[in-house]
């Protein structure tokens, strides 16, 4: 059997398995937003876009995201044909149509493909938007890692040319095949991008660096199924966007992309009136997570530490010194994003240190991560 035919058959078999997995016990939802040419932006967060859907506070939304990594505007079919990926896969059809019909932003800003925005009724500037990740599922049986010279990753000076690696995903074993028979990576899918529109007078924000104002490109592997993201609301309706699916990621994401994939996310949106945030925050079944964002890792560390200390002061009625001491003795810090512009450090506050337990909405198993 010729290799291209074998690859196509393997893709078809994995795609059939993906359909089988996706059809089992799907999360209930109130609205569905597909990744079509008129429901996506080429990496733009902005209040200028018409909502893809308007929802009530507390409702659940199924959102498809398409990740075009590997393909390009000038010859969008080449990557799929060269790698034996069927052009008939629904997500590939979405990507081809998006390449053809979705314009780039007039400012020239570009980035990861985003689906949205989601308009949440009742959300107003000064509120906080809670985004619960109810589930995340794969849309295609492949992923892509890549890098290029001159970009903001740590070894940019050692990369003389663009480089792309396609991975097969084995859903039966729940792994990405890095090297057949030798290296397999457990799958833990999440959205690399989740954010809201910036203030209307701030114009459009590109999807490359995250910001404290709108969120965005966190690449935070804790935002798998069961994670909660808290974002500030800057405009009426919040206008939430998501995209940049990852099959898994090592903290730091040093090549710039991780294992890029197309996903379907299931989210619940809850508005908290009058609760302002200086910085987005995350909660998981096991931790509270706080961010530091800056081009300097020193400043990232300072911001994440201050966010953590202030949380502990408020939560446990501690003075500054006790909260600082607790941060030093019980809280882990890690580099989440080692890229420029806008590096990230985040802190993990473990819930098990608190004798008084608080309830959390997610009761399911924690996805496997390596």
PyMOL commands that set and color helices and strands:
alter all, ss='L'
color gray80, all
select helices_A, chain A and resi 3-23+78-82+90-101+156-158+200-202+297-316+320-330+351-353
alter helices_A, ss='H'
color red, helices_A
select strands_A, chain A and resi 31-33+40-41+44-45+53-55+60-65+114-120+128-138+142-147+163-170+175-179+183-186+190-196+205-206+215-217+228-232+238-246+263-272+281-283+287-294+331-337+343-350
alter strands_A, ss='S'
color yellow, strands_A
deselect
rebuild
show_as cartoon
